[in-house]
Amino acid sequence: MMITDLIDQDDYFDLLEQAGVPLEPGCSPQQCSQAALLWLEDQNDEVRDQFGASMHELKTQITVMLPEVRDALSLLIDVE
């Protein structure tokens, strides 16, 4: 049996925080995405492009993502 680490809300929080998104401890994945959208409004094109690339890279891991994280990610990018 193969055990896979799933991307959970803590992983998602950490990823967004490392990208520079200011987050309050205990934010839900939805709240994290909403904070990211607000933060992006004040960022330059380079930061937005880098952030978008990171989110698209995260999308490649959608099969090992908890549903609430996948739903939150869909606020930032179109997720199939």
Order of alpha helices (4+ residues) and beta strands (2+ residues): alpha-alpha-alpha-alpha
